[in-house]
Each structure stands twice: as structure tokens, then as C-alpha cells.
Amino acid sequence: MNLAHLHLLLNHVPTLGFAVGIGLFLAALFRQSADLRRISLETLYIVALVAIPAYLTGNAAHFVLQSRGAELADAVITAHQDAAMLALIVMEITGAVAWIALWRFRRWTIPTVLVLSLVTFGLMARAAAIGGEINHPEIRADAPFTTASFWPRAATIGTSLIVENPWVWPIAEIIHFVGLCLLFGVVLTVSLRMLGFLGGVALRDLRRLLPWGMVGLGINIVTGMLFFLASPDQYTQNASFSAKMALMLGGGVMLLYPTLLDDDAPDARPSLEAKVVAVLSIIVWIGVLFFGRFLPYLGSE
């Protein structure tokens, strides 16, 4: 099994997952169920995370097909990548707003999540339709493939930005490191409290730090995507990058635990479940740091 197979496994998750999330969200609004709303928001957040490896493995699938001499239409692939990147951007924004609604519910989050999720679903459906022409050439029209000019060419623009401007990469590296410090600092602080340290501080007070951790995660996703667009083959053929992405996905999901954890008193004793999640979170994010730092040295071909 290679990353091309993984892409085939993951590429339907964002579209179908968001369809499920939207359905649950609408059902929650109709039934006025806070529990169902929470489940729908969790679904949208998790699917937004899964969409990242779904996009990244698409480049690996392209590389595998090229290495096997498959005849591909460059116009179709470029259009698919641009459509997928645009959908990914809106999807990550939707996931971020869904997380905000989980962290601290506000009235404005309901219509915002609903509108963004519907727009995301439409964009993902468009990307999937274009992608279908790659795997099923028999459905292509005889005329050369074209895409409407009003659609932003997100992936192409991102690639040009970092390739044609040598100053973008070092600046992005600095910002990437700052985001990682924010993220790991918040994760470590909250995890230590969940392990029983910092006993004089209530978890509800530390939960105020979580948005800063999510800002750090967002910074890392944006800057990391710029690095990837500049040289996708450098990453898709690297086992360390695959390990980093898998750990980052797991760490992002585990951020839901402190987000949803009930408020406690300063002297409350953490549960065994909280301690296990805290230990795993620390290990996972240390793993992200390790594999990220050793990308040039481990797993590269």
C-alpha cells in the first residue's frame, strides 16, 4: 500500500464527512438538541483535519501515476489541485469556527458554521467531480478540459508565491516555529494540569489558553502547506513527513478533549482518562516536533 492508495481511501472522507456533519447540524437545529449540535461540530472539526492528509496524498498519487507512465491530462490535474486547495481553505475555516463553537458557544457561530459548511460541501463536490475525470477518462468530453476563469487557482497561486519569492520560505519558517511554540506550550500547560500538576489553577482558567493553541495549529497548517506546495515530492516521498502528519492528525483530534472537558475546581483531582489523554498528547506532539526536525535526515529517499 502506498500514498496513492491512501488518497483513494481518504479522498471521499471530506465530502461525505461534511455531508454527515451538515445533516447532524441541521437535525440539531430542528430538534434544538445541544448534544447533537456538539456531535455535529465535532464531526466537522475532525473531517477538516482529515481533509489535510487527503489533499497531501493527492500529490503522492500524481507522482505514482507519473512514475508508472500513466497518461494524464495536466489541465485536469491542475484544475483538480486548485479546486481541492480552495475547498480545503474554506473547510479549515469551517473547522476552526466549529471548534470555537465547541470551546465557547456564541449565537453567531450557528449561522456561520451552517453557511461555511454548505459552501465547503459545494466546493468539495466540485473538486471531486473534477477528480473523477482523472480516474475516469471515459467521462471526459472530446474538447480539451477547461475550467471557468472566475475560480481562484489556489494551489497554483500558493506555489508561485513561495517558489518565485525567495524571501517567503525563511519568513514562513520563522512563523512556523512561532506557531509550533504556541501550540506545544498550550498543549504542555493544559496536559500538565490534566496530570495533576498546577493544582492551584482551575482547568476552566487554563482553557482560556486553548484558542492560542489553535492559532498555533492554524499557523502551522498554513505555513506547512506553503512548504508542501513549493516541493511536494520532497515530502510525499519522505516517511518522516508521513509520520508527522499522522501524529499531527491524532494530536489535533485529542485537542477536543480539553475543549469539551467540564470546568473544575482548582483542587479537583483529574480522572484516569484525563491523565491518559494528557500523556498521549505530550508524546504525540513531541513526536511531531521530532519528525518535523528530522525531515531532511530520516525517511528521505
N, C-alpha and C positions, 0 to 999 in steps of 0.2 A: 504493500500500500504506500503510495506517495502522496504529495500535497495536492496533486491533481484529483486524486480520488477523494481527498478530504474536502476539496472545493465542491465536488459534486454532492457530497454529503451535507455540506453546510449551506450551499447557495439558496436553498429553498427556505431555510430557517427564518431569515429576516422577514420575508414576505408573509409566510404562513404564520409566523410567530406574532407579527404585528396584527394580522387579521384576528387571531385569537385574543390578543390584548385589547384590541378595539371592541370586539364583541363583549368581552368581560366588562370593559369600562362602560359601555352603553347599558349593559344589564345592571351594573351597579347604580348608574344614574336612574334607571327606570324603577329599580326596587329600593333605591335610597339605602343601599347597604354599604356601610363603611368597610366591613371585612372584604366584600367582593371588590370594592374600589381599591383596597390595599393590594389584593392579589393581582388585579389588572395592572396597577402601577409597577409592581414587582416584575410582572411579565414583560412590560415594555422596557424596563430598565435592563433586564437580563438579555433580552433579544438585541437591544442596542449594543451590548458588549459582544455578543456572539457575532454580530454583523462585521466587527473588525477583522477577525480571522477569516471570515467568509470572503471579504474583499481581498485580503492579503494573499490568500491561497489562489485567487483567480490569476494573479501574475505567475504563480508557480505552474498552474495548469497551462497557461500560454507557453511557458518555457518548455514544458514536457512535450506539448504538441509540436512545437518547432523542432525539438531535438529528434522527433520521430518522423520528420519530413511531412507533417500534415499540411495540406493546402488550406490556408486560412486567408480570409479577406481582411486586410489590415483596417479598412474603413469600418467594418463591422466590429472588430475588436476594440478599436479606439473609441467608437461610439458607445460600446458596452462599458468600457472602463470609465468614460466620462459620466455616463448615466449612473453607474454604480457609485461613483465618488460623490456626485450630487445627492443621491439618495442617502448615502452614508452620513454626509454632513448634517442633513436635516434629521436623520434618525438619531444621531448622537445628541443633537439639541433636544429632541423629544425625550430621550432617555434622561438627560440632565434635568429637565423640567419635571419628569416623573419622579426622579429622586428627591427633588425639592419638595414635591407634594407629600412624599413619604416622610421626609425629615420634619417638615413643619407645614401642615396643610394650610393653604390660603385659598380663598374663593377664586382668585384669578387663575389658579392652576387648572381648574376643571375645563373651562373653555380652551385654554392654551394647549393643554395636553390633547384634547379632542381634535382641535384643528390641525396641530402639528402631526398627530398620528395619522390622520386621514391623508394629509399631504404626503407624508412619508410612504404610506401604503401605495399611493398612486405612483410616486417616483420609483419605488421598488418594483412595482408591476411593470413599469416601462423598461427598467433595466433588465428585468427577467425576460421580457418579450424580445429585446434586442439580443440578449444572450442566447435565446433559443435559436436564433439564426446562425449562431456559431456551431452549435451542436447538431442542428437540423438544416443543412443547406438546401434540402429539397423544398423548404417553405419560402426560400428567398424568391423575390421577383427577378425576372430576367434583367431588368435595368440595374445599373450599379447602385449599391447601397448609399443612401444619403440620409442625413438627419437634419431636422429643422434647425436653422441657424440661431433661433432665439434661445435654444437650450444652452446654458452655460457649460463650457467644456472644462469641468472642474479638475479632472486629473491632468489634462494637458496643461492647464494654467499652472497648477501646482508644480509640475515637473519643470516647466520653463522657468518658474520663479527661482528655484534653487539651483538649477543647472546653469542658467545664464547669468546669475549674480553670485560671484564667489564669496561675497560677504554674508550671504544668507545662512550658509551652513554653520560657520562659527558662532554667529549670533543665536541661531537655533539651538546649538549645543549648550550654550550658556543658559538659555531659557529652559531647556530640557532638564538641566541639572537643578535649577532652582525649583522647578515643578516637582522633581523627584524628592528633593529635600522637604518640600511642603507636605507631600503625600506621606512619605515614610515617617516624618516627625509626628504627624497627626495619628497615623496608624499605631506607632510605637507608644505614644502617650495614652491613647484610649485602650490599647491592649494591656498595658501595664495596670491600668485601673481595673480592667476586667479580670486580671490575675490576682487582684487583692492589694496591689501597691497603691500609693496615693490615697490611702484610706480616708483622709480628711476632706476629700473632694468628691462631691456627688457626680455620678455619671451624667446626669442631666446638664451639669455645667460643662463637662468635657464634650458633650455632644454639640456644643456650640462651635467646636473646632472642626467638626466634620465637613462643613462647606469649604473650608480651606483645603482639606484633604482632597475633596472633589475637584477644586480648582487645580490642584497639583496634578490630579489624574487627567483632567482635560488638557492641561498644558502638555503633558507627556504624550497624549494621543495625537494632538495637533502637530507638535514638532517631530514626533516619531514618524508620523505619516509623511512629512516633508522629506525626512531622510530616506524613507522607503521609496517614494516616488522618484527620487534622484537616482537610485541604483537598486531597483527591485531584485535583480538576480543576485546581488551581494547578500541579500537577506534570505530570500526564499530557498537558497541552496545551503543555508547555514543552520545546523542542528541547534546551536545555542539560541538563535533567534526563535526557532520553533518552541524551545523550552521556555524562553522568556515570555512569549505570547501566551502559552498555556498557563503559566503561573500568574501572569497579569490578569487573565480572564478569571481565574479562580479567586485571586485577591479582590478583584472588582466585585464579584458576587458576594464575597464574605463581608464587604463593607456594608451590606444590607443589615447584618446582624446588629451592630451598634446603632444603626439608624433606627431600627424598629424596637430596640430594647427599651423596656419600660423604665421610667425615671425611678431613681432610688435615693435613699437617704445617704448622707456621707459615710455612715458607718455600716452600710449594708454589705453583707458578705456575698461575693459573686458565686454563681452556681457553677457546677462542674461543666455544664455545657458552655458557659461563657468562657471558662478557663481554656477549654479545648479549642474554641474558636480563636481566642487570643493567641495561643501558642501557634496554631496553624497560620494565622495572619502574619505573625512576625517571621515565621520560617518562609512563607511564600514570598513576602516582599523582599527578604534578604536574598532569596533565590533570583528574584527579578533583578536586583542590583548586581548579583554575581554574574549572571549570564549576560546582562547588558554590558558590563565592564569587559568581559572576556569574549565579546563577539568576534574581535579580529583574531583571536587565538584558539578558540575552541569550536569545533564543528564545521569550520570552513573547509571547502574543498580546494 
